[in-house]
Amino acid sequence: MNFNLLKRKKPETADHPNGVYADLDTLIRLRYQSEDFSLRPTQPVNSVLSGRYGSKLRGRGMDFAEIRHYLPGDDIRSMDWKVTARTRKPHIRVSSEEKDRSVLLVVDQRSSMFFGTKRQMKSVTAAECAAIAIWRALASGDRAGAVVFNDQESLVFTPQRSETAALNLLGQIVRMNHQLQASPEHPIKPENLNRALRQTAQVAKHDALVVLISDMVGIDSESERQITRIAEHNDVLCLMVHDVSRLHTVELSLQVSDGQQQQEIDFGNKQIRSALIEDYSGEQVRLQQYLRRLAAPMLMINNGADTLTQIRQYFGVPTPRQP
């Protein structure tokens, strides 16, 4: 029996009643709520992207392309002081390579993501992560695209610098999200992750930022081979979406499945809970070590807490005070 494929009996989330399915309006609002940071490598010292990872990110070309308004996270060394003085507003010089950078998301909406013990489902958190990345990419003048997949299909969206394309992409993520159900009609197929990674490798040729947004259920040697292939010519960032129950002992009645059969297990048994947590923690350590060899950060995103707040913390950006 595979304890990675955990399912709740019911999809209710008592702490956050609207957390069962993603909402398009919420994903659009994240555009304005996340205006104070950037996905670019020029991050604060306390950001997860500083240091070794920051130095690995593909450098900008020297071909001048345009002057644009300064955005939070931009490199101050690119500031055009003459234009800034003339307009009295900060402007930077953008190189052609920086202007043409692509951000490609790999968004997991498989049945294993339809799980949550607090606030919202992992699948909703993944959708929010995707929305934040899309809006931040466009705000920085980058192109945003994605490979969105579930247990039945995998859709490829070529990176574009277009608000219309972004809205269409978010709409497709919401559509897949709303297809999830507590008792899936199709068995969970971990190999669908590998299919999505192969498609990603075909789209991300070079110098892109590839953001994996998944619980990484079913990752195997083929998955690692594809991620390594992607990382050879691109930057990789993994947003590992997890539920608090996987890292802390909680008493729940859960359904476990190997993709063919299901069985209810009472995790009121402390030994069972402890064994599950130990197994899961070991998986995360191994995955983190593998990604570290690729100089690819892995950010643990908890679906029991506010998604944007967590990402801000990782990027070293203070959470705005409420008025």
GUFILUM-112528 format. One record per atom (N, C-alpha, C, O): residue in three letters; x, y, z. Coordinates in steps of 0.02 Angstrom, whole numbers, plus 50000, padded with zeros to 5 digits. Atoms other than C-alpha are relative to their C-alpha. Layout:
% GUFILUM-112528
ALAXYZ;...
This chain:
% GUFILUM-112528
MET500424994050000;MET500005000050000;MET500435006250000;MET500895006850041;ASN499594994150008;ASN500725016849948;ASN499725005750042;ASN499185008350027;PHE500234994749956;PHE500585029850086;PHE500085006949968;PHE499865011949997;ASN499944993650034;ASN501045043549962;ASN499335002249971;ASN499215008249963;LEU500634998450033;LEU499305042649885;LEU499455000450051;LEU499014996150053;LEU500484999249946;LEU498295049050031;LEU499385003749974;LEU499435008449935;LYS500624996750018;LYS496475053850011;LYS499565000950062;LYS499514996350103;ARG500494999049947;ARG495245061350132;ARG499344997049979;ARG499204996449919;LYS500665002850015;LYS493525053650145;LYS499555005449970;LYS499165004049924;LYS500424994650023;LYS492705070750118;LYS500445006149985;LYS500955007150017;PRO499584994350019;PRO493365086450035;PRO499885006350040;PRO500145011650021;GLU500124994049962;GLU492735098550169;GLU500645002350034;GLU501054998250055;THR499464997249962;THR494005110350247;THR499695005050049;THR499505010550029;ALA500384996249951;ALA493265117250408;ALA500295007050011;ALA499915011750020;ASP499694993649985;ASP494535131350433;ASP499895005149944;ASP499895011149957;HIS500054995550058;HIS494285138650259;HIS499514997049951;HIS499704993549905;PRO500525003550038;PRO492615133450183;PRO500055000849925;PRO499784996749888;ASN499944999150072;ASN493065140350011;ASN500644997049972;ASN500824998449915;GLY499355002650020;GLY494685130550002;GLY499974993349964;GLY500494990349954;VAL500055006550034;VAL494015115049913;VAL500205000749926;VAL500574996549900;TYR499844999050071;TYR494145122049736;TYR500285007149989;TYR500115011850025;ALA499704993650016;ALA495155136149659;ALA499475004749970;ALA499005002549937;ASP500464994950024;ASP494255152349617;ASP500375004849954;ASP500885007649974;LEU499664995950049;LEU494725162349462;LEU500085007250024;LEU500605010350014;ASP499954993149975;ASP494335179149544;ASP500565000750050;ASP500925005750051;THR499454999949950;THR495515174849687;THR500684999949965;THR501135003549986;LEU499375000450036;LEU496895170349564;LEU500165006649965;LEU500745008549959;ILE499904993550032;ILE496645186949474;ILE500205005250051;ILE500645009450038;ARG499834995149948;ARG496705196849637;ARG500734999450022;ARG501035004350043;LEU499305001049980;LEU498405189249674;LEU500485004349958;LEU501045005649978;ARG499594995650042;ARG499065200049532;ARG500175006550037;ARG500745008950034;TYR499904993649966;TYR498845215649638;TYR500264999150071;TYR500555003850100;GLN499765001249933;GLN499255207649804;GLN500734997950002;GLN501034997650056;SER499305002550002;SER500975201749746;SER500455004849962;SER500945002649931;GLU499624995250040;GLU501655217749669;GLU500675001950030;GLU501045005749999;ASP499414997649965;ASP503075219649795;ASP500604995449995;ASP501074996250034;PHE499405004150009;PHE504275206149735;PHE500034997449929;PHE499554997949891;SER499885002350068;SER505005198249579;SER500284992950002;SER500594990950052;LEU499705006650006;LEU505495180749521;LEU500715000449973;LEU501044995249965;ARG499334999450028;ARG507115187749452;ARG500524998450053;ARG500384998750112;PRO499495002049953;PRO508765182449531;PRO500275005550044;PRO500605004050094;THR499744994649959;THR509175199649600;THR499545000950060;THR499105005250059;GLN500425000149942;GLN508405196449770;GLN500375002650061;GLN500985003250060;PRO499684998049938;PRO508735202649948;PRO500464994550025;PRO500404988750006;VAL499515004749974;VAL510155194350043;VAL499674994150034;VAL499924988550030;ASN500325005449964;ASN508945184250148;ASN499504996149958;ASN499104992249985;SER500445003850044;SER508025177649996;SER500294993249984;SER500904992449983;VAL499775006750019;VAL508105159249949;VAL500365000149933;VAL500744995449918;LEU499684999650066;LEU508675164949776;LEU500685003550002;LEU501015004049950;SER499354996849996;SER510215173949841;SER500544994750007;SER500384988850015;GLY499455004749989;GLY511935166049855;GLY500124995649940;GLY500144997949883;ARG499795004650052;ARG512355150549756;ARG499514999749943;ARG499704999749885;TYR500505000550053;TYR510715149449663;TYR499995006349958;TYR499945006049896;GLY500014993750037;GLY510735167749618;GLY500575000549951;GLY500485003149896;SER499424999550044;SER512475166249544;SER499944995249941;SER500264996349890;LYS500075004950054;LYS511935151349438;LYS499525002449946;LYS499575000349888;LEU500504997950048;LEU510485160249354;LEU500325002949938;LEU500815006649941;ARG499724997850064;ARG510795163749172;ARG500075007649998;ARG499605011250013;GLY499874992950001;GLY511575180749149;GLY499635003549943;GLY499425000249895;ARG500334996250052;ARG510815194549045;ARG500495001749945;ARG501085002749957;GLY499594998150056;GLY511475198448873;GLY500155007550003;GLY499835011150041;MET499804993049998;MET512295215248838;MET499655004249947;MET499755010249944;ASP500344996250053;ASP511205220048690;ASP499435004050030;ASP498965001350060;PHE500514995649972;PHE510165235048741;PHE499344999149963;PHE499334998849901;ALA500655001050032;ALA508305232748709;ALA499525005850013;ALA499205008349966;GLU500484994849986;GLU507295246048799;GLU500125002950069;GLU500525000350108;ILE500014997149933;ILE507055257348950;ILE499294999350026;ILE498815000749991;ARG500665000749970;ARG505625253649067;ARG500025002350073;ARG500565003450101;HIS500054998049929;HIS505005258549241;HIS500324994750044;HIS500294988750029;TYR499715004549951;TYR505925250949388;TYR499454996050035;TYR498934998850052;LEU500465004449965;LEU505035236049468;LEU500354997150061;LEU500954995850058;PRO499695003149941;PRO505335228849643;PRO500354993649981;PRO500074989249948;GLY499605005950016;GLY506715215849629;GLY500485001149943;GLY500924996949931;ASP499544998550054;ASP507585224049480;ASP500705001650027;ASP500775003950083;ASP499314998749981;ASP509475225649485;ASP500145007549995;ASP500075010549941;ILE499884992749999;ILE509915243449537;ILE500585001949954;ILE500635007749933;ARG499444998650045;ARG511485241949430;ARG499775001449929;ARG500145004049888;SER500274998850067;SER510365242649277;SER499635006749996;SER499335008349945;MET500364993749998;MET509655259549329;MET500285004949949;MET500885005849942;ASP499814994750046;ASP509675273049195;ASP499885006650036;ASP499315009150041;TRP500064994249956;TRP510035288349301;TRP499805006349961;TRP499475010749989;LYS500194994250039;LYS509835300949160;LYS499255000449989;LYS498945005649999;VAL500735000250010;VAL508065295449119;VAL499645000850067;VAL499125004150071;THR500294999449933;THR507695293849305;THR499985007350022;THR499485009650049;ALA499974993049980;ALA508265311849336;ALA499525004349958;ALA499215008949984;ARG500424996050044;ARG507315318549185;ARG499264999050014;ARG498885003850013;THR500715001649989;THR505665309849225;THR499805000250073;THR499215000350090;ARG500115000249928;ARG505875309849414;ARG499654993650023;ARG499334993350075;LYS500245006749983;LYS505355291649412;LYS500544995049982;LYS500864995649929;PRO499465004750013;PRO506555276849423;PRO499894995849937;PRO499354993049928;HIS500015004050061;HIS506935268349256;HIS500624995749996;HIS501154997550023;ILE499425004350010;ILE508085253949209;ILE500084998449926;ILE499604998849887;ARG499855002250068;ARG508925248349048;ARG499934992449998;ARG500234988950040;VAL500145007150004;VAL508345231048994;VAL500364997149939;VAL500304999849884;SER499655003350055;SER509425219448889;SER499514995549962;SER498994993849988;SER500445004250040;SER508675208948750;SER499904993250031;SER499364990450027;GLU500065006649971;GLU509045192648841;GLU499535000250060;GLU499124995850070;GLU500434999449942;GLU508215198949000;GLU499275000949978;GLU498814998150007;LYS500684998650024;LYS506715205248901;LYS499664993649975;LYS499054992949983;ASP500295005950032;ASP506465188448815;ASP499994993850046;ASP499864988350022;ARG499985005849955;ARG506615177248969;ARG499314996950007;ARG498815000550011;SER500645003649993;SER505265163948984;SER499964996950069;SER500464994450096;VAL500155003549938;VAL504485157449144;VAL499504994549983;VAL498944996049962;LEU500435005750017;LEU503755140049120;LEU499824996250063;LEU500254993850099;LEU500245003449941;LEU502685132349256;LEU499804992849984;LEU499564991449929;VAL500255006950004;VAL502335113849284;VAL499504999350057;VAL499704998850115;VAL500524999449950;VAL500665113749375;VAL499634993350008;VAL499314990949962;ASP500285006649984;ASP500075097549458;ASP499295000750025;ASP499175004050076;GLN500705000349978;GLN498185094849471;GLN499754992850000;GLN499184991549983;ARG500195007149996;ARG498185075949494;ARG499594998850063;ARG499535003150107;SER500435001849943;SER497065067049619;SER500375000350066;SER500075001850117;SER499624999749938;SER498475066249746;SER500025007150029;SER500155007950089;MET500004993149976;MET498355085249757;MET499345001950033;MET499305007150066;PHE500664998549972;PHE496525084549809;PHE499974997550072;PHE499614992750088;PHE499935002149930;PHE496945083249993;PHE500155006150042;PHE500555010450023;GLY499884994449955;GLY496875095450138;GLY499684998850067;GLY499114996850072;THR500265000749932;THR496675094850326;THR499875006850032;THR499495007250081;LYS500114993349974;LYS496735113750357;LYS499995005049942;LYS500355004249893;ARG500044994250046;ARG496265129450260;ARG499774998249930;ARG499235000349909;GLN500195001450069;GLN496245122250083;GLN500374993949973;GLN500844991450004;MET499695005750033;MET496695108049966;MET500695001949972;MET500825007749956;LYS499354998850032;LYS498465106049900;LYS499915002549928;LYS500305006649905;SER500134997950069;SER497735108149726;SER499845007449994;SER500035010649945;VAL500154992949999;VAL497085125449772;VAL500645004050011;VAL500765009149979;THR499364996749987;THR498775130449843;THR500435000149938;THR500765005149923;ALA499615000350062;ALA499605124649682;ALA499755005149949;ALA500155008349915;ALA500284995150047;ALA498415135349579;ALA500205007150020;ALA500345011249977;GLU499804993449976;GLU498815150449688;GLU500745001349986;GLU500935006849966;CYS499284999450016;CYS500695147349669;CYS500095001749926;CYS500495006049908;ALA499964998850072;ALA500455146749481;ALA499805007149982;ALA500135010449943;ALA500244993250014;ALA499465162949479;ALA500525005250020;ALA500655009949982;ILE499494995249976;ILE500785172149581;ILE500595000249951;ILE500835005549933;ALA499435000450046;ALA502175166049466;ALA499845003249932;ALA500255006749903;ILE500204997350065;ILE501205170749309;ILE499995007750002;ILE500275011049959;TRP500064992849996;TRP500805188349367;TRP500675003450011;TRP500805008749984;ARG499344997149987;ARG502565191549431;ARG500434999849937;ARG500825004449924;ALA499615000550062;ALA503315185549267;ALA499795005649952;ALA500225009049923;LEU500244994950046;LEU502225197149163;LEU500195007050024;LEU500375011349983;ALA499834993449973;ALA502555211849279;ALA500735001749989;ALA500915007649985;SER499284998950011;SER504425209449252;SER500175000249926;SER500765000749908;GLY499884999950071;GLY504215209549064;GLY500184993349970;GLY500414993049913;ASP499845006750024;ASP504455190749049;ASP499394996849968;ASP498844999449972;ARG500545004050029;ARG503425177948955;ARG499824994450048;ARG500264991350078;ALA500245005249955;ALA502365165649054;ALA499644994649961;ALA499224996049919;GLY500335005750030;GLY501835148249000;GLY499964994450051;GLY500184995250108;ALA500085005449951;ALA501445131549080;ALA499874993349966;ALA499654993049909;VAL500255006750015;VAL501205112949069;VAL499554998250059;VAL499794997350115;VAL500495001449947;VAL499615109249168;VAL499754992949990;VAL499534991149935;PHE500185007150009;PHE499205091049201;PHE499604997350058;PHE499654999750115;ASN500375003849949;ASN498035079449295;ASN500084992649985;ASN500584990649955;ASP499955007250010;ASP497685060749291;ASP499814997949929;ASP499954992249909;GLN500235001850067;GLN496945061249115;GLN500355003749944;GLN500455000949890;GLU499744996050055;GLU497745075249015;GLU500575004550023;GLU500695005550082;SER499454995549987;SER499225086749001;SER500005005349945;SER500075003749886;LEU500064994550048;LEU499065103848917;LEU500625004450001;LEU500895006050055;VAL499414995850006;VAL500515114248853;VAL499805007049977;VAL499445007849928;PHE500134993050017;PHE500415133248850;PHE500675003449987;PHE501065004550033;THR499374996950019;THR501845141348756;THR500085006850034;THR499605010650035;PRO499904993649965;PRO502605156048853;PRO499835006049955;PRO500055006449898;GLN500204993950036;GLN501835172648800;GLN500025005950048;GLN499925005150109;ARG500044993849961;ARG501935190548860;ARG499335003249986;ARG499285008349952;SER500684998050017;SER500055192648857;SER499544999050060;SER499514993550088;GLU500495000649945;GLU498745196248990;GLU499434995449980;GLU499184991650021;THR500545004350024;THR497425187648883;THR500214992750005;THR499824988450027;ALA499755006949995;ALA498505171948872;ALA500054997850072;ALA499924992050088;ALA499955001749929;ALA498795172649060;ALA499324998250029;ALA499264993450067;LEU500675001449976;LEU496935173349095;LEU499744993349974;LEU499414989650010;ASN500205006450028;ASN496635158748978;ASN500354994350036;ASN500044989150051;LEU499635005149964;LEU497995148749065;LEU499714998950070;LEU499614993250090;LEU500295000749933;LEU497265152349237;LEU499314996749996;LEU499134992750039;GLY500655003150009;GLY495545147549171;GLY500054992549991;GLY499634988850016;GLN499905007250010;GLN496205130549116;GLN500234996650064;GLN500044990950077;ILE499815002849935;ILE497025127849285;ILE499394999150044;ILE499314993950076;VAL500615000449961;VAL495365131549369;VAL499554994449974;VAL499254990750014;ARG500415005450028;ARG494465119849249;ARG500244993150023;ARG499844989050045;MET499735006449977;MET495625105349290;MET499894999150075;MET499744993750099;ASN500095000349927;ASN495505109649475;ASN499304998050018;ASN499204994050065;HIS500705001549984;HIS493615108649473;HIS499804993049978;HIS499254990649996;GLN500145006950019;GLN493695091349394;GLN500194995050055;GLN499994989250053;LEU499785004449946;LEU494485084249552;LEU499414998250044;LEU498965002250055;GLN500525002449955;GLN493395073949667;GLN500294995150050;GLN500834992350039;ALA499755004249946;ALA493585063949827;ALA500104992849979;ALA500574989550001;SER499945006950025;SER493295047349739;SER500105000349924;SER499625000149887;PRO499874999150071;PRO494155049149569;PRO499764994249958;PRO499804988449978;GLU500235005250045;GLU493435039749421;GLU500594996149971;GLU500534990349953;HIS499405003150029;HIS495195036149357;HIS500514998850055;HIS500595003050099;PRO499475001249951;PRO496595028249459;PRO500565005049993;PRO500705007549938;ILE499444995450001;ILE498045039349507;ILE500574996949960;ILE500764991249973;LYS499455002550041;LYS499445037549379;LYS500615004450012;LYS500685009749981;PRO499414995949987;PRO501095043849449;PRO500415001449938;PRO500765006449935;GLU499604998950060;GLU501875041949276;GLU499795006149961;GLU500165008449917;ASN500214993950034;ASN500855056949218;ASN500475005850016;ASN500535010549977;LEU499504994949983;LEU502145067549310;LEU500574999949949;LEU500805005149927;ASN499455000650048;ASN503485060849194;ASN499815002549931;ASN500215005549895;ARG500244997550064;ARG502435064549041;ARG500035007649998;ARG500255010649949;ALA499994992749996;ALA502255082649097;ALA500725002649999;ALA500865007849968;LEU499304997950000;LEU504125083849129;LEU500324999449931;LEU500725003649911;ARG499745000850068;ARG504525077148956;ARG499765005749955;ARG500145008349915;GLN500264994450040;GLN503385090248879;GLN500355006550019;GLN500495010749975;THR499654994049977;THR504225103548985;THR500695000549968;THR500905005849946;ALA499335000150029;ALA505945098248922;ALA499985001949926;ALA500465004849900;GLN500064998450071;GLN505315100148743;GLN499885007549989;GLN500095010349939;VAL500174992950007;VAL504665117848773;VAL500575004550025;VAL500745009549993;ALA499474995949969;ALA506045124648887;ALA500684998249969;ALA501044994049996;LYS499385001650035;LYS507505124348766;LYS500625002650038;LYS501094998850048;HIS499424997249964;HIS508685136048860;HIS499815006650032;HIS499365010250010;ASP500044993649966;ASP508815150748980;ASP499315001850027;ASP499165007750036;ALA500664998849970;ALA507055148849050;ALA500034998750075;ALA500494995350100;LEU500105001849930;LEU506505148449231;LEU499434995150002;LEU498864996849986;VAL500515005349996;VAL505555132049257;VAL499804999150073;VAL500234997650115;VAL500255000449931;VAL504465131649413;VAL499564993850006;VAL499024993549977;LEU500385006149987;LEU503875114449470;LEU499545001250059;LEU499785002850113;ILE500494999049947;ILE502265115949572;ILE499624993550009;ILE499174992049971;SER500265006849994;SER501805098749638;SER500134997350070;SER500535000050107;ASP499845003749938;ASP501745086949787;ASP500534994749985;ASP500764991350031;MET499485004650023;MET502985076349686;MET499854992750014;MET500304988650018;VAL500205007049992;VAL501995060449716;VAL500174996149936;VAL500014998349881;GLY499835004150057;GLY502665046749603;GLY500665001649968;GLY500834998749916;ILE499354998450029;ILE504365054549571;ILE500454993850002;ILE500494990450053;ASP499575005850004;ASP505585041149513;ASP500625001749960;ASP500765007649947;SER499384998850035;SER507215039149418;SER499885003549933;SER500295007649912;GLU500164996850064;GLU506385044249254;GLU499835007450012;GLU500035011749973;SER500154993049983;SER505715060149338;SER500645003950009;SER500725009449983;GLU499374996649987;GLU507455064449398;GLU500405000949936;GLU500755005949927;ARG499644999350064;ARG508175061149226;ARG499745005949960;ARG500135009649930;GLN500304994550037;GLN506955073349149;GLN500155006750033;GLN500295011649998;ILE499854993749965;ILE507225086649283;ILE500735001949989;ILE500895007849978;THR499294998750014;THR509115084949260;THR500095002749929;THR500485007349918;ARG499984997750069;ARG508865086949073;ARG499775007349994;ARG500085011349959;ILE500254993150002;ILE507845102749101;ILE500505004850031;ILE500615010350004;ALA499544995749963;ALA509115109849224;ALA500665001249964;ALA501045005749983;GLU499374999250036;GLU510565107849102;GLU500045006849965;GLU500585009749960;HIS500004993750038;HIS510045123449005;HIS499505005050027;HIS499395010249996;ASN500494995549971;ASN508745131549118;ASN500105000350076;ASN500474996350104;ASP500024999749927;ASP508495136949298;ASP499374996550025;ASP498844997349995;VAL500565003849973;VAL507365125849404;VAL499865002250071;VAL500325002850112;LEU500234998449932;LEU506365130849558;LEU499424995450015;LEU498944995149977;CYS500535004749981;CYS505285117949648;CYS499595002750058;CYS499865004050111;LEU500464998249947;LEU503765123249749;LEU499654993650021;LEU499184991349988;MET500245006549975;MET503405107549850;MET499395001250044;MET499455003450101;VAL500634998849964;VAL501575108449904;VAL499864994050045;VAL499844988350022;HIS500115005549953;HIS501225098250060;HIS499465001950050;HIS499295007850058;ASP500504999149948;ASP499915096050196;ASP500334999350067;ASP500784995250076;VAL499695000049933;VAL500335099350378;VAL499984993250032;VAL500404991650074;SER500065006649970;SER499765081750423;SER500584995449982;SER500704990550016;ARG499435004150020;ARG501265074650331;ARG500625001250041;ARG501084997250042;LEU499414998249960;LEU502495083350446;LEU499865000250074;LEU500335000750114;HIS500184999849929;HIS501545083450611;HIS499474994750013;HIS499074993049970;THR500485005249982;THR500545070250702;THR499315003050012;THR499225007250056;VAL500704998049991;VAL498685073150682;VAL499574993749995;VAL499744989049960;GLU500445005849999;GLU497265061150713;GLU499465000949947;GLU499035005349953;LEU500474999650055;LEU496285058350553;LEU499794993149978;LEU500164988249987;SER500215006250033;SER495285044850468;SER500125001149926;SER499785005249894;LEU499794998850068;LEU496095043550297;LEU499924993849957;LEU499914988149982;GLN500015005450048;GLN495945033050141;GLN500684999749966;GLN500925004849940;VAL499375000950037;VAL497575026150070;VAL499864995749940;VAL499424991349941;SER500125003650063;SER497715019449894;SER500654998749964;SER501125002749969;ASP499445001450044;ASP498955011249779;ASP499825001349927;ASP500184999349881;GLY500244998650068;GLY497975017349628;GLY499504994949976;GLY499164996149926;GLN500475005250019;GLN496945001449619;GLN499494998650056;GLN498894998050043;GLN500425001649942;GLN496264997849793;GLN500055005550052;GLN500565009050057;GLN500004995149946;GLN495785009049938;GLN499844996650066;GLN499484991650069;GLN500135002649934;GLN495775005750123;GLN500025005750050;GLN500465010050047;GLU500014994849949;GLU495305016650271;GLU500464998050058;GLU500444992450081;ILE499545001249944;ILE496635018250406;ILE499895005350053;ILE499855011350037;ASP500094995549944;ASP496395026050577;ASP500685002450024;ASP501064998550053;PHE499354997449979;PHE497875037350610;PHE499985002650072;PHE500415006550093;GLY499994998849929;GLY497355038950790;GLY500554995850033;GLY500754997250089;ASN499455004249976;ASN498695025450811;ASN500655003949993;ASN500865005549937;LYS499414995850000;LYS500255035150860;LYS500574996849961;LYS500945000449926;GLN499465003350035;GLN501455022050790;GLN499925000649924;GLN500415001749888;ILE500124999450072;ILE500635022650619;ILE500155007149977;ILE500465008149925;ARG499884993150019;ARG500675041650616;ARG500755001649999;ARG500995004949953;SER499294998749996;SER502495042250669;SER500384996849942;SER500844999949914;ALA499675003450056;ALA503005029550537;ALA499885003749934;ALA500335004349893;LEU500164996350061;LEU502105039450402;LEU500405006449995;LEU500675008049942;ILE499634993750000;ILE502935055750453;ILE500744998849987;ILE501055002649950;GLU499295001650010;GLU504655047750460;GLU500134998249927;GLU500645000349898;ASP499925001950070;ASP504405040250287;ASP499985006149955;ASP500385006849909;TYR500084994050042;TYR503825056750214;TYR500605004750008;TYR500845007449958;SER499434995649988;SER505235066750295;SER500614997549963;SER501005001449936;GLY499445002950036;GLY506495054650222;GLY499965001449926;GLY500475002749894;GLU500094998550071;GLU505765057250049;GLU500205007249984;GLU500525008549933;GLN499854993050012;GLN505915076050065;GLN500745001450004;GLN501015005449964;VAL499274999149994;VAL507725075250122;VAL500354997549937;VAL500795000949911;ARG499695002850060;ARG508185064149975;ARG499875004549939;ARG500335005849900;LEU500174995750056;LEU507265075349851;LEU500385006650004;LEU500625009249954;GLN499654993649991;GLN508055091049925;GLN500744999349983;GLN501045003749953;GLN499295001250015;GLN509795083449912;GLN500114999549925;GLN500605002049898;TYR499945000750073;TYR509495078849730;TYR499965006849967;TYR500375008449923;LEU500084993450030;LEU508875096349686;LEU500595004650017;LEU500775008849976;ARG499434995949982;ARG510325104149780;ARG500594998849953;ARG500975003449937;ARG499465001650047;ARG511525095249663;ARG499905003649934;ARG500375004849896;LEU500164996250061;LEU510635104449521;LEU500005007550013;LEU499855011449969;ALA500044993049979;ALA510755120949618;ALA499295002649991;ALA499185008349971;ALA500714998250007;ALA508845120949616;ALA499675000250068;ALA499614995050101;PRO500324999549934;PRO507975127449774;PRO499344996250002;PRO498994995749951;MET500655003149989;MET506505117749845;MET499665003750057;MET499905003550114;LEU500374996349950;LEU505245128449937;LEU499404995950023;LEU498994993949982;MET500555003849972;MET504045119350052;MET499415004750011;MET499445009250053;ILE500604995849995;ILE502315127250031;ILE499454996150034;ILE499234990950008;ASN500505003449958;ASN501045122250164;ASN499305002449981;ASN499175008449982;ASN500684998150019;ASN499225121950109;ASN499585002250060;ASN499005004150051;GLY500374997849941;GLY498705125950288;GLY500145007250019;GLY499875009750068;ALA499844993049987;ALA499415143550280;ALA499925004149936;ALA499865001349882;ASP500104995750057;ASP499235158550166;ASP500574999149950;ASP501164999649968;THR499505001550051;THR500135154850003;THR500465005949986;THR501075005149985;LEU499604994250017;LEU500715172449961;LEU500475002050057;LEU501045003950045;THR499584998449943;THR501375175550137;THR500614995550003;THR501174997850016;GLN499445004750000;GLN502455159850127;GLN500515001749946;GLN501115001649958;ILE499554998450055;ILE503165164549958;ILE500385006550014;ILE500985006950000;ARG499664993849980;ARG503545182150020;ARG500574998650048;ARG501115001450041;GLN499495001649950;GLN504505174850166;GLN500614996849967;GLN501174998449983;TYR499455003350035;TYR505545163750052;TYR500405005049959;TYR501025004449953;PHE499664995250043;PHE505945178549939;PHE500265006050040;PHE500525010850011;GLY499734994849958;GLY506405189450087;GLY499625006549996;GLY499915011950006;VAL500414994050006;VAL504965201650062;VAL499525000450059;VAL499134995750070;PRO500454999449943;PRO504045208050217;PRO499275000049979;PRO499105002549925;THR500724999950013;THR502175205250224;THR499725006950015;THR499835009550070;PRO500274993349988;PRO501265221950204;PRO499545000150061;PRO499174995450074;ARG500444999249943;ARG500395228350359;ARG499295001349978;ARG499175004949929;GLN500714998850016;GLN498505227950357;GLN499815007050023;GLN499995009050078;PRO500204993249980;PRO497735245450359;PRO499524999950058;PRO499305005150081;
